[in-house]
Structures are given as structure tokens and as C-alpha cells.
């Protein structure tokens, strides 16, 4: 297997892409232990950086596809990685995800703080194609993923993630394990896709309803969801006087299914 050369000059840090690279070997070992790669596993890695996680993942698995927007990082990694690692230069938000997600693939990524929620939402749209995901996120983002209703961090991302996946916080990572050091702490989170409970009839309607509810989170749902014509369904469920942050994930699913059953909804 190719070995990473620590003498080779590394590409400069690009602040515009929010680059912070793992620099603590113990933190890397703890992350890899949490992921627990197996010989038969295939991985999609988002943002391989200098290969800090790529190399140990490749050593323990069948294949790794690593995607990074920085062409300089890709060029440097090409000289370091074994043949069963495929490097792709590009924006993960614009990539053909179905092509990058063979059935049963596992996802790993140290996600840029400024676009981490967008990346997670895109991956959740294709949740049937990946087995689990391990993501290094800003601690505040991790808090949002696992927040319960009524919590101040409970929001749109909380509902969307918890509807389609089981979210678990695994490791807190201080700024000192990264270079350059970010100003905030990070957390390793595991997401495991699962069927919605109850089954969701119209995912697009569900997403539109959640987006509308939290788009006007200071308003009661009866006002926030007026454009969807949800008045009777909200009243029947006893939700009309609640605000978005006090409604449980299961109630959003039930409300969406009730709206779907009557049909004729023009999505905003």
C-alpha cells in the first residue's frame, strides 16, 4: 500500500472552502475505531483533505471513492494513495450522487461548516443507497441533528434528519485536533438511514411542509402552513396553535400524509 509522505510539501489551506485538517493521530484512530471499517466495505469520503482518514479506510476496506473540490489536494493525494482509491475533483453539492453511491456504500466526511447542512440534505435525498454515514460536524450542527422538540436547537434539519435516519453523537473533537484550528468544537455523528414511521406517502410534500413551518417559526402552524391549505388537518391533529419547534417528527409525518391523502396540493 502507498504510504503518505510527511516530507512532501502540502498544498496551501484555502479559507474559502473552510478547510480544517485532522492533525492529531489519536483523534484519527478514535474516529476510525468508531467507523469500524470491514474488509468488504466500500466508502464514499467527502473531503479527504490530506488523506488523514482516507489512508486507514483504504487499508481496511475494499474500495474508497474520495471527492474534494480542491484540485491541489486531489493532485497531492494521487501520489499517496493505493490503486483501490478513486479520487474525484468536484463539488459534492453538484455531483451525480447516485453514481457515487453504489448500493450499501458507507459515507465518511469531515464536512465544511458552511455547507454541511446542504450536504446532509442531499445525502438524505438518496438515503436508500448508503448504509451509514459518519460525519465530522460543527458541534452546534450536531446538536441540531439530535435535538428533541422544544429544544432551542430543534429545527428543519432536526426533523428531516430524524425522519429518515437514526442520529447518534459519537465523539466530541476540540479545535486542537485540527490544523488550522477552527474557532469552534466539532463532533463525530453517525447517521443510519431507516424507513419513516409511519411510512411517508409524499417525501416532497413532507419536505415542503417542514420548510414552510420553520421558515416562519415564530408563527403558529395555522399561519405558517396556510399556503398548503393545512387548516382542517392541523385542527384535527390538535397542532394549529403550536409553533414549528414544538411539533414532533412523527406529527410532521402524519400531517404530511393527511395532506397527501386529499391531493391537489400546490407546493410552494
The 8 nearest C-alpha neighbors of each residue, nearest first, counted from 0:
[[1, 81, 2, 80, 58, 82, 57, 54],
 [2, 0, 81, 80, 79, 3, 78, 54],
 [3, 1, 79, 4, 0, 80, 54, 81],
 [2, 4, 79, 5, 1, 80, 54, 50],
 [3, 5, 6, 7, 2, 79, 8, 1],
 [4, 6, 7, 3, 8, 9, 2, 49],
 [7, 5, 4, 8, 9, 3, 2, 79],
 [6, 8, 5, 4, 9, 3, 75, 10],
 [9, 7, 6, 10, 5, 75, 4, 11],
 [8, 10, 7, 11, 75, 49, 72, 5],
 [11, 9, 71, 72, 12, 8, 75, 13],
 [12, 10, 13, 9, 71, 72, 8, 14],
 [11, 13, 14, 18, 10, 19, 179, 17],
 [14, 12, 15, 16, 18, 11, 17, 69],
 [13, 15, 17, 16, 18, 12, 19, 11],
 [14, 16, 13, 17, 18, 12, 113, 111],
 [17, 15, 14, 18, 13, 111, 68, 69],
 [16, 18, 14, 111, 15, 19, 13, 112],
 [17, 19, 16, 14, 13, 12, 20, 111],
 [20, 18, 178, 179, 177, 17, 180, 181],
 [21, 19, 178, 177, 22, 48, 18, 179],
 [20, 22, 177, 176, 23, 178, 51, 19],
 [21, 23, 177, 176, 178, 20, 24, 51],
 [22, 24, 176, 26, 25, 21, 27, 177],
 [25, 23, 27, 26, 28, 22, 21, 176],
 [24, 26, 28, 27, 23, 29, 30, 176],
 [27, 25, 29, 23, 28, 24, 30, 176],
 [26, 28, 24, 30, 25, 29, 31, 23],
 [29, 27, 25, 31, 26, 30, 32, 24],
 [30, 28, 32, 26, 27, 31, 33, 25],
 [29, 31, 33, 27, 32, 28, 26, 34],
 [32, 30, 34, 28, 33, 29, 35, 27],
 [31, 33, 35, 29, 30, 34, 28, 36],
 [32, 34, 30, 31, 35, 29, 169, 133],
 [33, 35, 31, 32, 36, 30, 133, 107],
 [36, 34, 32, 33, 31, 37, 30, 59],
 [37, 35, 34, 59, 60, 40, 56, 38],
 [36, 38, 40, 39, 60, 59, 35, 61],
 [39, 37, 60, 59, 40, 61, 36, 41],
 [40, 38, 61, 37, 60, 41, 36, 62],
 [41, 39, 60, 37, 38, 61, 36, 42],
 [40, 42, 62, 104, 61, 63, 105, 60],
 [43, 41, 63, 105, 104, 106, 44, 64],
 [42, 44, 106, 64, 63, 65, 105, 107],
 [45, 43, 65, 107, 108, 106, 64, 42],
 [44, 46, 108, 66, 65, 47, 107, 67],
 [45, 47, 67, 48, 66, 108, 109, 44],
 [48, 46, 50, 65, 45, 53, 49, 44],
 [49, 47, 50, 46, 20, 72, 51, 67],
 [48, 50, 51, 47, 76, 72, 20, 75],
 [49, 51, 53, 47, 48, 52, 54, 76],
 [50, 52, 49, 53, 54, 21, 48, 27],
 [53, 51, 50, 54, 55, 56, 27, 47],
 [54, 52, 50, 56, 51, 55, 57, 47],
 [53, 55, 57, 56, 52, 50, 58, 51],
 [56, 54, 58, 57, 52, 53, 59, 31],
 [57, 55, 53, 59, 58, 54, 52, 60],
 [56, 58, 54, 60, 55, 59, 53, 63],
 [57, 59, 55, 56, 60, 54, 0, 61],
 [58, 60, 56, 57, 38, 36, 37, 55],
 [61, 59, 38, 40, 57, 37, 62, 39],
 [60, 62, 39, 40, 41, 38, 57, 83],
 [63, 61, 41, 83, 60, 84, 42, 57],
 [64, 62, 42, 84, 41, 43, 57, 65],
 [63, 65, 85, 43, 84, 86, 44, 42],
 [64, 66, 44, 86, 43, 47, 45, 87],
 [67, 65, 87, 45, 88, 46, 86, 44],
 [68, 66, 46, 88, 69, 89, 47, 45],
 [67, 69, 89, 90, 88, 70, 66, 91],
 [68, 70, 71, 72, 67, 73, 88, 89],
 [71, 69, 73, 72, 88, 74, 68, 67],
 [72, 70, 74, 73, 69, 10, 75, 11],
 [73, 71, 75, 74, 70, 69, 76, 10],
 [74, 72, 70, 76, 71, 75, 77, 88],
 [73, 75, 71, 77, 72, 76, 70, 78],
 [76, 74, 72, 73, 77, 78, 71, 79],
 [77, 75, 79, 73, 78, 74, 72, 80],
 [76, 78, 74, 75, 79, 80, 73, 86],
 [77, 79, 76, 75, 80, 74, 1, 3],
 [80, 78, 76, 3, 77, 1, 2, 81],
 [79, 81, 1, 77, 78, 76, 84, 82],
 [82, 80, 1, 0, 83, 84, 79, 57],
 [81, 83, 84, 80, 85, 0, 1, 62],
 [82, 84, 62, 81, 85, 63, 61, 57],
 [85, 83, 63, 82, 64, 62, 81, 86],
 [86, 84, 64, 65, 63, 83, 87, 82],
 [87, 85, 65, 64, 66, 84, 73, 88],
 [88, 86, 66, 65, 89, 67, 85, 73],
 [87, 89, 67, 68, 66, 70, 73, 69],
 [90, 88, 68, 67, 91, 87, 66, 94],
 [89, 91, 68, 92, 93, 94, 67, 88],
 [90, 92, 94, 93, 89, 66, 45, 118],
 [93, 91, 90, 94, 118, 121, 117, 96],
 [94, 92, 91, 90, 95, 89, 96, 121],
 [95, 93, 91, 96, 92, 90, 89, 99],
 [94, 96, 98, 97, 99, 93, 91, 92],
 [95, 97, 99, 98, 94, 100, 125, 122],
 [98, 96, 100, 99, 95, 101, 125, 128],
 [99, 97, 96, 95, 100, 101, 94, 102],
 [100, 98, 96, 97, 101, 95, 43, 64],
 [99, 101, 97, 98, 128, 104, 96, 102],
 [102, 100, 104, 99, 103, 128, 98, 97],
 [103, 101, 128, 104, 129, 100, 127, 130],
 [102, 104, 129, 130, 128, 101, 105, 41],
 [105, 103, 129, 41, 42, 102, 101, 130],
 [104, 106, 42, 131, 130, 129, 132, 41],
 [107, 105, 132, 43, 42, 44, 133, 131],
 [108, 106, 44, 133, 132, 134, 43, 45],
 [107, 109, 45, 134, 44, 110, 46, 135],
 [108, 110, 135, 134, 46, 136, 111, 45],
 [109, 111, 115, 108, 135, 112, 136, 46],
 [112, 110, 17, 113, 115, 114, 109, 18],
 [111, 113, 115, 114, 137, 110, 136, 17],
 [112, 114, 111, 115, 17, 116, 16, 110],
 [115, 113, 117, 116, 112, 111, 118, 110],
 [116, 114, 118, 112, 110, 117, 111, 113],
 [115, 117, 119, 118, 114, 120, 156, 140],
 [118, 116, 120, 114, 115, 119, 121, 92],
 [119, 117, 115, 121, 116, 120, 122, 92],
 [118, 120, 122, 116, 121, 117, 123, 115],
 [119, 121, 123, 117, 122, 118, 116, 124],
 [122, 120, 124, 118, 123, 119, 117, 125],
 [121, 123, 119, 125, 124, 120, 126, 118],
 [124, 122, 126, 120, 125, 121, 119, 163],
 [123, 125, 121, 122, 126, 120, 127, 119],
 [126, 124, 123, 122, 127, 128, 121, 97],
 [127, 125, 123, 128, 124, 129, 192, 122],
 [126, 128, 125, 129, 192, 130, 102, 124],
 [127, 129, 102, 126, 125, 100, 103, 101],
 [130, 128, 104, 103, 105, 126, 131, 127],
 [131, 129, 103, 105, 104, 191, 192, 128],
 [132, 130, 191, 105, 190, 129, 106, 192],
 [131, 133, 106, 190, 189, 107, 105, 134],
 [134, 132, 189, 107, 188, 106, 190, 108],
 [133, 135, 108, 188, 187, 107, 109, 136],
 [136, 134, 187, 109, 186, 110, 108, 188],
 [137, 135, 186, 185, 134, 138, 110, 141],
 [136, 138, 185, 140, 139, 112, 186, 184],
 [139, 137, 185, 141, 186, 140, 184, 136],
 [138, 140, 142, 137, 141, 143, 185, 136],
 [141, 139, 143, 137, 142, 138, 136, 144],
 [140, 142, 138, 144, 143, 139, 136, 186],
 [143, 141, 139, 140, 144, 145, 146, 138],
 [142, 144, 140, 152, 146, 141, 145, 157],
 [143, 145, 157, 141, 142, 146, 156, 140],
 [144, 146, 143, 142, 166, 157, 147, 141],
 [145, 147, 153, 143, 144, 142, 152, 150],
 [148, 146, 150, 153, 149, 145, 247, 157],
 [149, 147, 245, 150, 247, 244, 153, 246],
 [148, 150, 245, 244, 147, 151, 153, 246],
 [149, 151, 153, 152, 148, 147, 146, 244],
 [150, 152, 153, 149, 244, 154, 146, 148],
 [151, 153, 143, 150, 154, 146, 142, 139],
 [154, 152, 146, 150, 151, 143, 157, 148],
 [155, 153, 157, 156, 152, 244, 158, 213],
 [154, 156, 158, 157, 213, 159, 209, 210],
 [155, 157, 159, 158, 154, 160, 144, 143],
 [158, 156, 144, 154, 160, 155, 143, 159],
 [159, 157, 161, 155, 156, 248, 160, 162],
 [158, 160, 156, 162, 161, 157, 155, 163],
 [161, 159, 157, 162, 163, 158, 164, 156],
 [160, 162, 164, 158, 163, 159, 157, 165],
 [163, 161, 159, 160, 195, 158, 164, 248],
 [162, 164, 161, 160, 193, 192, 195, 194],
 [165, 163, 192, 193, 191, 161, 160, 190],
 [164, 166, 191, 190, 161, 192, 167, 193],
 [167, 165, 190, 189, 145, 164, 191, 161],
 [168, 166, 189, 188, 169, 190, 165, 145],
 [167, 169, 188, 187, 170, 189, 166, 186],
 [170, 168, 187, 188, 167, 189, 171, 186],
 [171, 169, 187, 186, 172, 168, 188, 30],
 [170, 172, 186, 185, 187, 173, 169, 184],
 [171, 173, 185, 186, 184, 170, 174, 176],
 [174, 172, 184, 175, 176, 185, 171, 183],
 [175, 173, 180, 184, 181, 176, 177, 183],
 [174, 176, 173, 177, 180, 178, 23, 172],
 [177, 175, 23, 22, 174, 21, 173, 26],
 [178, 176, 21, 180, 22, 20, 175, 174],
 [179, 177, 180, 20, 19, 22, 21, 176],
 [178, 180, 19, 177, 181, 20, 18, 12],
 [179, 181, 178, 177, 174, 175, 182, 19],
 [182, 180, 183, 174, 179, 19, 177, 184],
 [181, 183, 180, 174, 184, 173, 179, 185],
 [184, 182, 181, 174, 185, 137, 138, 173],
 [185, 183, 173, 174, 138, 172, 137, 186],
 [184, 186, 137, 138, 172, 136, 171, 173],
 [187, 185, 171, 138, 136, 172, 170, 135],
 [186, 188, 135, 170, 169, 134, 168, 171],
 [189, 187, 168, 134, 169, 133, 167, 186],
 [188, 190, 133, 167, 132, 166, 168, 134],
 [191, 189, 166, 132, 165, 131, 164, 192],
 [190, 192, 131, 164, 165, 132, 193, 130],
 [193, 191, 164, 163, 126, 190, 165, 131],
 [192, 194, 164, 163, 195, 191, 165, 126],
 [195, 193, 163, 196, 198, 192, 164, 162],
 [194, 196, 198, 197, 162, 163, 199, 193],
 [197, 195, 198, 194, 249, 199, 162, 252],
 [196, 198, 195, 199, 252, 253, 249, 194],
 [199, 197, 195, 196, 200, 194, 252, 256],
 [198, 200, 201, 195, 197, 252, 202, 256],
 [201, 199, 256, 198, 202, 259, 255, 260],
 [200, 202, 204, 203, 199, 205, 259, 256],
 [203, 201, 205, 204, 206, 199, 200, 255],
 [204, 202, 206, 205, 201, 207, 266, 208],
 [203, 205, 207, 201, 206, 202, 208, 255],
 [204, 206, 202, 208, 255, 203, 207, 201],
 [205, 207, 203, 209, 204, 208, 210, 202],
 [208, 206, 204, 210, 205, 209, 211, 203],
 [207, 209, 211, 205, 210, 206, 212, 204],
 [208, 210, 212, 206, 211, 207, 155, 205],
 [209, 211, 207, 208, 213, 212, 214, 206],
 [210, 212, 214, 208, 209, 213, 207, 223],
 [213, 211, 209, 223, 243, 214, 210, 215],
 [214, 212, 216, 215, 210, 211, 243, 155],
 [213, 215, 211, 212, 210, 216, 223, 209],
 [216, 214, 213, 217, 218, 223, 212, 211],
 [215, 217, 213, 218, 243, 214, 212, 242],
 [218, 216, 215, 242, 219, 243, 213, 223],
 [219, 217, 216, 215, 223, 242, 222, 220],
 [218, 220, 242, 241, 240, 221, 222, 223],
 [219, 221, 223, 222, 239, 242, 224, 241],
 [220, 222, 239, 219, 224, 223, 230, 225],
 [223, 221, 225, 220, 224, 219, 218, 239],
 [222, 224, 220, 212, 215, 225, 221, 218],
 [225, 223, 227, 226, 222, 220, 221, 229],
 [224, 226, 222, 228, 227, 223, 221, 229],
 [225, 227, 224, 228, 267, 223, 229, 266],
 [228, 226, 225, 229, 224, 264, 266, 265],
 [227, 229, 225, 226, 230, 224, 264, 231],
 [228, 230, 227, 232, 231, 233, 224, 225],
 [229, 231, 233, 232, 228, 221, 234, 225],
 [232, 230, 234, 233, 229, 235, 228, 236],
 [233, 231, 235, 229, 234, 230, 236, 257],
 [234, 232, 239, 238, 236, 230, 231, 235],
 [233, 235, 237, 231, 236, 232, 239, 238],
 [234, 236, 232, 233, 237, 231, 238, 239],
 [237, 235, 233, 234, 238, 232, 254, 239],
 [238, 236, 234, 235, 239, 233, 240, 241],
 [239, 237, 233, 241, 236, 240, 234, 220],
 [238, 240, 221, 233, 220, 234, 241, 237],
 [241, 239, 219, 238, 220, 221, 242, 237],
 [242, 240, 219, 238, 239, 220, 245, 243],
 [241, 243, 219, 220, 244, 245, 218, 216],
 [242, 244, 216, 212, 245, 246, 213, 220],
 [245, 243, 149, 242, 246, 148, 153, 154],
 [246, 244, 149, 148, 243, 242, 241, 247],
 [245, 247, 243, 244, 148, 250, 248, 251],
 [248, 246, 250, 249, 148, 245, 251, 147],
 [247, 249, 251, 250, 158, 162, 252, 246],
 [248, 250, 252, 251, 247, 253, 196, 197],
 [251, 249, 253, 247, 252, 248, 254, 246],
 [250, 252, 254, 248, 249, 253, 255, 247],
 [251, 253, 249, 255, 250, 254, 256, 199],
 [254, 252, 250, 256, 255, 251, 257, 249],
 [253, 255, 257, 251, 256, 252, 250, 258],
 [254, 256, 252, 258, 205, 257, 253, 259],
 [257, 255, 259, 253, 258, 254, 200, 260],
 [258, 256, 254, 260, 259, 255, 253, 232],
 [259, 257, 255, 256, 260, 261, 254, 262],
 [260, 258, 256, 262, 257, 261, 255, 201],
 [259, 261, 257, 258, 262, 256, 200, 255],
 [260, 262, 259, 258, 263, 257, 264, 256],
 [263, 261, 259, 260, 264, 258, 265, 257],
 [262, 264, 265, 261, 259, 258, 260, 266],
 [265, 263, 262, 266, 227, 259, 258, 228],
 [266, 264, 267, 263, 227, 226, 262, 204],
 [265, 267, 264, 207, 204, 227, 226, 203],
 [266, 265, 207, 226, 227, 211, 208, 264]]
